[in-house]
């Protein structure tokens, strides 16, 4: 059995559809109480653990960095120590926000990290705590997560696009949407791969293809659903937010494909499925 931390998040809801997966909600294991997470692993003694839970309020984290650090940093560390004690692997979802977003080259797992804000710092702390614990691990950095569940860019655009004639959307942040369904599948494959070969432990990248901007992503959403709202490009500097977003979220996923056979999903195909799941047929 694979134990999953998280039940209501985008990736956790996709993981729940897999056989032999048990998802823990906050009542069963609260990430703000890291030791409860470790105890849940010790009590359950699963074959592997996937951490699909996190503090994801990027802007609010600027005022709540301590809370973000406990949930995104201390809790994964506690999970990893429990996994190390049991000799089982931990797959942990991380983020492109651990980088500063400079340049235009895709980030490799070996590139130097330099998070721009509290959220990125908290996620980097989680990565470091996992590696320090000595557990077999797969840290999976991803970007721009979307699905038919929860809150995400697709659902926001559908809502706003129907209410407005024109939207301004940032065009200088470049990355790739990644479906929660594809991330969940990647987590399962990584967990199984680590169970059979712990030497595959490490940091990996996984994102959709091809790269695009948020503005062009919005245009594609509207085109698919025949929403007539027009999109006007805007620069990040002209759309201030409490937390600074990375401009370059391109991820080099070649190691993930080489080690686990995971190819980057085409986000345009994933968008088709998500819109169908939402009942959006245009």
C-alpha positions as CSV (number, residue, x, y, z in Angstrom):
1,X,0.0,0.0,0.0
2,X,1.2,3.5,-0.8
3,X,0.3,6.1,1.8
4,X,-0.5,9.6,0.5
5,X,-0.5,12.8,2.5
6,X,-3.3,14.9,1.2
7,X,-6.9,14.2,0.2
8,X,-8.5,17.4,-1.2
9,X,-5.6,18.9,-3.2
10,X,-5.4,18.6,-7.0
11,X,-2.8,15.8,-7.1
12,X,-4.1,14.0,-4.1
13,X,-7.6,13.7,-5.7
14,X,-6.0,12.1,-8.7
15,X,-3.9,9.7,-6.6
16,X,-7.0,8.6,-4.8
17,X,-8.2,6.9,-8.0
18,X,-5.3,4.4,-7.9
19,X,-5.6,1.0,-6.3
20,X,-3.7,0.2,-3.1
21,X,-3.5,3.9,-2.3
22,X,-4.6,5.4,1.0
23,X,-5.0,9.1,1.3
24,X,-4.8,10.9,4.6
25,X,-6.8,14.1,5.3
26,X,-5.9,16.8,7.8
27,X,-7.8,15.1,10.6
28,X,-5.7,12.0,10.2
29,X,-2.3,13.8,9.8
30,X,-2.0,17.5,10.1
31,X,1.1,18.9,8.4
32,X,1.2,21.7,10.9
33,X,2.0,19.0,13.5
34,X,5.0,17.2,11.8
35,X,5.3,14.5,14.4
36,X,1.7,13.4,13.7
37,X,2.8,12.8,10.1
38,X,5.8,10.7,11.1
39,X,3.6,8.7,13.5
40,X,1.0,8.0,10.8
41,X,3.8,6.5,8.7
42,X,5.0,4.4,11.6
43,X,1.5,3.2,12.4
44,X,0.6,2.3,8.8
45,X,4.0,0.8,7.7
46,X,3.2,1.4,4.0
47,X,5.4,0.2,1.1
48,X,6.0,3.9,0.1
49,X,4.8,7.4,0.9
50,X,3.8,10.2,-1.4
51,X,3.5,13.7,0.0
52,X,0.9,15.5,-2.1
53,X,0.0,18.0,0.7
54,X,1.5,21.5,1.0
55,X,1.0,25.1,2.0
56,X,0.3,26.6,-1.5
57,X,-0.9,30.1,-0.8
58,X,2.0,31.8,-2.4
59,X,1.1,35.4,-1.6
60,X,-0.2,34.7,1.9
61,X,3.0,32.9,2.7
62,X,4.8,36.3,2.7
63,X,2.9,37.1,6.0
64,X,2.8,33.5,7.2
65,X,6.3,32.2,6.5
66,X,6.5,30.3,9.8
67,X,3.4,28.4,9.1
68,X,4.5,27.7,5.5
69,X,7.9,26.6,6.8
70,X,6.4,24.0,9.2
71,X,4.0,22.6,6.6
72,X,6.4,22.6,3.6
73,X,9.7,22.2,5.4
74,X,9.4,20.5,8.8
75,X,6.6,18.1,8.0
76,X,8.3,16.5,4.9
77,X,11.5,16.2,7.0
78,X,9.6,14.3,9.7
79,X,8.0,12.1,7.0
80,X,11.4,11.4,5.6
81,X,12.9,10.4,9.0
82,X,10.1,8.0,9.5
83,X,10.6,6.6,6.0
84,X,14.3,6.2,6.7
85,X,13.6,4.3,9.9
86,X,11.3,1.9,8.0
87,X,13.5,1.7,4.9
88,X,10.8,2.8,2.5
89,X,10.8,5.5,-0.2
90,X,9.3,9.0,0.0
91,X,8.1,10.8,-3.1
92,X,7.6,14.5,-2.5
93,X,6.2,17.1,-4.8
94,X,8.2,20.4,-5.0
95,X,8.2,23.4,-7.2
96,X,9.9,25.6,-9.7
97,X,9.7,28.4,-7.1
98,X,12.9,27.1,-5.6
99,X,14.7,28.9,-8.5
100,X,15.0,32.7,-9.0
101,X,13.5,32.5,-12.5
102,X,16.4,34.2,-14.2
103,X,17.6,33.6,-17.8
104,X,15.8,31.6,-20.4
105,X,17.4,28.1,-20.2
106,X,15.4,25.3,-18.6
107,X,16.4,24.6,-15.0
108,X,18.1,21.3,-14.3
109,X,17.9,19.5,-11.0
110,X,21.5,20.4,-10.3
111,X,21.1,24.2,-10.8
112,X,21.7,26.4,-7.8
113,X,18.5,27.3,-6.0
114,X,17.6,30.9,-5.0
115,X,13.9,31.2,-4.1
116,X,12.4,34.7,-4.5
117,X,9.9,34.5,-1.7
118,X,8.6,32.7,1.4
119,X,6.8,30.0,-0.4
120,X,9.9,29.0,-2.4
121,X,12.0,29.1,0.7
122,X,9.6,26.8,2.6
123,X,9.6,24.3,-0.3
124,X,13.4,24.4,-0.5
125,X,13.5,23.7,3.2
126,X,11.4,20.6,2.7
127,X,13.8,19.4,0.0
128,X,16.8,19.9,2.2
129,X,15.1,18.2,5.2
130,X,14.3,15.2,3.1
131,X,17.8,14.8,1.8
132,X,19.2,15.2,5.3
133,X,17.0,12.5,6.7
134,X,18.7,9.8,4.6
135,X,15.5,8.3,3.2
136,X,15.1,6.8,-0.2
137,X,13.5,9.8,-2.0
138,X,12.2,11.2,-5.2
139,X,11.8,14.9,-5.0
140,X,9.6,15.9,-8.0
141,X,9.7,19.6,-8.9
142,X,6.8,20.6,-11.1
143,X,5.1,23.8,-12.3
144,X,1.7,25.4,-13.1
145,X,-0.5,22.6,-11.8
146,X,-4.0,22.4,-13.3
147,X,-6.9,20.0,-13.1
148,X,-10.7,19.8,-12.9
149,X,-10.3,20.0,-9.1
150,X,-9.8,22.8,-6.7
151,X,-8.6,26.2,-7.6
152,X,-6.3,26.8,-10.6
153,X,-5.7,28.9,-13.6
154,X,-8.0,27.1,-15.9
155,X,-11.0,27.4,-13.6
156,X,-10.2,31.0,-12.9
157,X,-10.0,31.9,-16.6
158,X,-13.3,30.1,-17.3
159,X,-15.0,32.1,-14.5
160,X,-13.5,35.5,-15.4
161,X,-13.7,35.0,-19.1
162,X,-17.5,34.7,-19.0
163,X,-17.9,37.8,-16.8
164,X,-15.6,40.1,-18.7
165,X,-15.0,41.3,-22.2
166,X,-11.2,41.7,-21.8
167,X,-8.6,40.4,-19.4
168,X,-5.0,41.4,-18.8
169,X,-2.7,38.4,-18.3
170,X,1.0,38.3,-17.7
171,X,3.0,37.4,-20.8
172,X,6.6,37.4,-19.6
173,X,6.4,34.4,-17.2
174,X,7.3,31.4,-19.3
175,X,6.7,27.8,-18.2
176,X,4.4,24.9,-18.9
177,X,1.1,23.9,-17.5
178,X,1.2,20.4,-15.9
179,X,-1.9,18.4,-15.2
180,X,-2.4,17.0,-11.7
181,X,-3.4,13.7,-13.4
182,X,0.0,13.5,-15.1
183,X,1.8,14.4,-11.8
184,X,-0.1,11.7,-9.9
185,X,0.9,9.1,-12.5
186,X,4.5,10.3,-12.3
187,X,4.4,10.0,-8.5
188,X,3.2,6.4,-8.6
189,X,5.8,5.4,-11.2
190,X,8.5,7.0,-9.1
191,X,7.4,5.4,-5.9
192,X,7.3,2.0,-7.6
193,X,10.7,2.7,-9.2
194,X,12.3,3.6,-5.9
195,X,10.8,0.5,-4.2
196,X,12.6,-1.7,-6.8
197,X,15.8,0.4,-7.0
198,X,16.6,2.9,-4.1
199,X,19.6,4.1,-6.1
200,X,17.2,6.1,-8.2
201,X,16.8,8.5,-5.3
202,X,17.3,12.2,-6.2
203,X,15.7,15.4,-7.4
204,X,13.7,15.3,-10.7
205,X,11.8,17.7,-12.8
206,X,8.5,17.1,-14.5
207,X,6.3,19.6,-16.4
208,X,4.1,19.8,-19.5
209,X,5.2,20.8,-22.9
210,X,5.6,23.0,-24.9
211,X,6.5,26.1,-23.0
212,X,4.1,29.0,-23.1
213,X,3.1,32.1,-21.3
214,X,0.1,32.6,-19.0
215,X,-1.4,35.0,-21.6
216,X,-1.2,32.4,-24.4
217,X,-2.5,29.7,-22.1
218,X,-5.5,31.9,-21.4
219,X,-6.1,32.4,-25.1
220,X,-6.0,28.6,-25.7
221,X,-8.6,28.1,-22.9
222,X,-10.9,30.7,-24.4
223,X,-10.4,29.3,-27.9
224,X,-11.3,25.8,-26.8
225,X,-14.5,26.9,-25.0
226,X,-15.5,29.6,-27.5
227,X,-15.4,32.3,-24.8
228,X,-15.2,35.6,-26.5
229,X,-13.1,37.4,-23.8
230,X,-10.0,39.0,-25.3
231,X,-6.6,38.8,-23.7
232,X,-4.2,41.7,-23.4
233,X,-0.6,41.0,-22.5
234,X,0.8,42.6,-19.4
235,X,4.3,42.5,-17.9
236,X,4.8,41.1,-14.4
237,X,6.2,44.4,-13.2
238,X,2.9,46.0,-14.1
239,X,0.9,43.5,-12.1
240,X,2.4,43.7,-8.6
241,X,1.7,40.8,-6.1
242,X,2.9,40.3,-2.5
243,X,5.1,37.5,-3.7
244,X,7.5,37.8,-6.6
245,X,6.9,35.2,-9.3
246,X,9.7,33.6,-11.3
247,X,9.8,34.7,-14.9
248,X,11.5,31.6,-16.2
249,X,9.8,28.4,-15.0
250,X,11.1,26.2,-17.8
251,X,12.2,22.8,-16.4
252,X,14.7,20.3,-17.9
253,X,13.0,17.0,-17.5
254,X,15.5,14.8,-19.3
255,X,16.7,13.0,-16.2
256,X,13.2,12.1,-15.3
257,X,12.6,10.5,-18.7
258,X,16.0,8.7,-18.6
259,X,15.6,7.2,-15.1
260,X,11.8,6.6,-14.9
261,X,10.7,6.6,-18.5
262,X,8.4,9.6,-17.9
263,X,7.9,11.7,-20.9
264,X,6.6,15.2,-20.7
265,X,2.8,15.4,-21.3
266,X,1.5,17.7,-23.9
267,X,-0.5,20.3,-21.9
268,X,-2.8,20.9,-24.9
269,X,-4.0,17.3,-24.8
270,X,-4.3,17.5,-21.0
271,X,-6.4,20.7,-21.4
272,X,-8.8,18.8,-23.6
273,X,-9.4,16.2,-20.9
274,X,-9.7,18.7,-18.1
275,X,-12.3,20.7,-20.1
276,X,-14.2,17.5,-20.8
277,X,-14.1,16.7,-17.0
278,X,-15.5,20.1,-16.3
279,X,-18.3,19.7,-18.9
280,X,-16.8,22.5,-21.0
281,X,-17.5,21.5,-24.6
282,X,-17.4,25.0,-26.1
